[in-house]
Amino acid sequence: MATQLRPKLIATDLDGTIVNHDGSISQRTIEVFTRAQSLGIEIFFVTGRPPRWMPEIREAFGFGNAICGNGAMLYDLLGDKVLEEWLIEIPAQLETVTRLRKAIPQVSFAVESHNYFHREKKYIPRWDVGLDNIGVANIEDVIKSPALKLLARCSQQELSSDEMLEIALRELDGLVTVTHSNPHDSLLEISALDVSKGATLARMAGRLGITADECVAFGDNPNDFSMLAWSGRSYAMASGHPDGAKYAKSVAGPCQEDGVAIAIEALLDLPAQ
């Protein structure tokens, strides 16, 4: 069985999985990924981040493929170039905003692509501070093109991300893909229908002639669950969302204890064939 062999592809989330909450990446993690890459294993960094948040990953590793925006973008990490995108069309963006305003009256929105970030005035950014310091009254005024991602936030944290997700999954079924990457941040991340980390990873693996059984994936939050479910071997982070173990085949140690590196070290000791 392929799962008794060394994997041909390693896919990992970044934040909370191999990137600590202080933004650091351990030397042990860098070394084990470098070893895997030297053995000919395909490395995919699969993240909710947009490309503008990827320079530190490029500098830390110097190799690897990148899937950004929760599966909405194939990104040339080393060349800093967008290769392919699967975007939310304008009508779907507008309908999503309309439905969520009715279902969650406190909600506010932002919209982003690889080269812009726009927000409503009442949307309080956590990370993209400085990119849009003006804002608009209604996000509909700046929805003018297909988008990488819609962001929906309860800026006063009236609802948790999990509570928002429960509502949004019901209200947006069949329209877009909705998830979140932080249970404590009252934030939803919305992509085009059928776009997810798992779907795009499966597409990329297929292009390489690699099956799910030949892949291993690591992740910590709901935006990773599709990838964990698809991969033949997968690890939810012990430090991540409590539902992770429902989708993954195994559990890795906490991010801050190099859980991913420890798991990969064992996998690299397996025979290649």
N, C-alpha and C positions, 0 to 999 in steps of 0.2 A: 504493500500500500504506500501511496505517496506520502501519507502522514507519518510514516516511519522513516522517511528520508529527510535530508536537509531541504528546507524550502528553496524554491527558485525565485520567490518574490517576497519581500518584507514590506508591509504597508503600516505606517504608524501615524497616528494623530500627533500633534505637537504639544499644545498647551495642556498641562496637567497629566501628560503621558510621558514625553521625554523632555519637555521644557518645564522646569520648576516654576512655581508661582512668582518667584523673584526674577524670572527671565533667564536663569542660568541653565546650562546644559552640562552635565557632568563629563569629566574626562573619560570615565569608564564607558559611558554611552557613546561618545564620539569614537572611541577605540573599537568597540564591538561592531558598530555600523561600518567603520572603515575596513575591518576584517571581513565582514560579510560582502562588502562591495568588491574586495580583492579576490574573493572566491567566485565571482561572477554572478552573485545574487542581485536581482533588480531591487532597487530601493525606491520606494514611493513615500514622500511626505504628503499626507492627505489631511487637509486642514480646512477650517472655516475661514482662515485668514485671507485677506486680499493680497495681491503681490507686494503692495507697499510695506507689508509687515514681514517680508521674507528675507531681507538682506542679512539678518543675523543668522538665519539658517544656512544661507549660502556661504557665509564666512566661517561658520562652525564646521561644516562638513566638506564643502567644495566638490560635491558630487550629488547625484540623485535626481529623481524626477519629482515633480510637484503637481498635485491636484489641489486647487484652491477653491474658496467659496463654497465649501460643502459639496463639491462635485461639479460645480458650474463652470469650472475652468481648468484646462490643461495648460500648465505654465512651464516654460523653459527656465528652470531655476538658475542655471549658470549663465544663460544668455539674456536673462531678464526680459523675456518676450512672451506675450500671450500667444498660444498656439491654436487653441480651440475654445469656444465658449458655448454654453447652453443656457440662454438667458430667459428671463421672464418678459413676455411681451407686454406692451402697454395696456391692452384691455384687461389682462389678468392682474396686473398691478393695481389698476383702478378698482376692479371688482373686489380684490382682496382688502384694500383699504376700506371700501364701503361696508363689507361684511364685518370686519373686525371693529369698526367704529360702533356699529350697532350692538355687537356682542360684548365688547369691553369698552365702555364709554371713556375710561381714563386713559386709553392707549394713545401713544404718539408714535410718529414714524420717521424713519430715515431711509434713504435709498442709496445704493452704491454700485459702482462698477470699478474696473481696474484703475480708472483715471478720474473718478469723482466721488464725492460723498456729500449729500445734501440732507438736511434735517429740518424738522419742524422746530419752531422756537421752544416749545415745551419739551422736546426730546433732549434729555441731558446726556451728552456723550460721555463714555467712560474712558475710551482709548483714543478716539479721533478728535480730541480737543485741538482746536486751531485750524482744522480743515474747513469748517463752516461755522464761523463765529456770528453769522447774521441770522440764518434760518428764515423759514417762511411760515406763514400762519397755517397753511394747509399744504401737505406734501403733494397733493394733486397738481399744484402749480408748477412743480419741477419734474413731474413724471412726463418726460418728453421722448424717451428712447427706451429700448429694451434694457433691463438691468440685471446685474449679477445677483443681487440680493436685496430684498426688502427687510428692514429691521423694525420690529414693533416692540415698544418699551412702555412699561408702567414706571415712569420716572420717580414716583414717590414710593415705589415698591408695594403698591396696594395689593398686588397678587404676586405669587412666586412664579418662576418660569414654568414649573410643572403645572400649576393651576392655569396659567395662560395657555400652555400647550394643550391641555385637555379640552379647553373651549375651542381653540383654533383648529384642532384636528376634526372636530365635529362641524364647525362652520365652513371650513375651507376644503372639505373632502371633494376630490375630483377637480380642483381648481389649481392648486399649487402644492408644493412639498413644504411642510413646516416642521421645525425642530428647534432645539436649543442646545447651547454648549456650556451653560453655567446655571445650575439650579438655584443659585443665590442672587442672580442679577436681574430678575424680572424682565427678561429679554427673549424675544422669539427671532429666529433666523429663517427667512422664507426664500425658497428657490422655485424655479420652474417645475411644473408637474413632472414627476418621475425622475427628477434630478436629485441625486444623493451621492454621498461618498461611496456607498456600496455599488451603485449602478455604474458610476464612472470608473471605479477600480476594476470592476468586472469587464468593462469595455476595453480598458488598457491591457489587462492581463490577456484577454482574448486576442488582441492584436499581436501579442508576443508569443502566442501559442502556449500560454500557461493556464492551467486549470485551477479551480478554486482549491482543490486538495493540495496543490503545490504552493499555495500562498499562506502566509501567516499575517494576521492583523492585530494591532493594539489600539485601544481607545478607552476613553473615560466617561463620555457623556452621550446623551441621546443622538446627537448628530453623527456619532460613530456607530450606532447600533446596526445600521444596514450593512456596514463594512464588516463588523464582527460576525453578523449572521451569515454573510456570503462566504467568507473565507473558511477553508477546510480546517485551519487551526486559527484560533483567535483567543485573545486575552483581554478581559476587562480589567481595568486598574482597581486594585483594592482601595485606592484613595479616591475613586470616582463615584459616579452616580450609583445608587444602590440597585437599580434595575439592570446594570450592565451584565451581571452574571446570567440573566435570562436570555441574552442574545449571544454571548461568547461561550466558547467551549471550555475555557479555563480562566483562572484569575491570576494576574501578575501582582507582585508586590507593589507597594505605593511608589508613586513617581519619585518622591524625595529619597527613596531607598534603592533607586536604580532597578525597579522591578522589570522594566523592559530589557535592560542590558542583561540581567541575570537570565531571563527566559531565552534571549537570543544566544547567549553563550552556550546553553545546553543544546539548542537546535543546531548550532554550527558543528557540534561534535558528532552529529548523526552522519551516516554515509550519504554521499551525493547520489548514489544509484545502487 
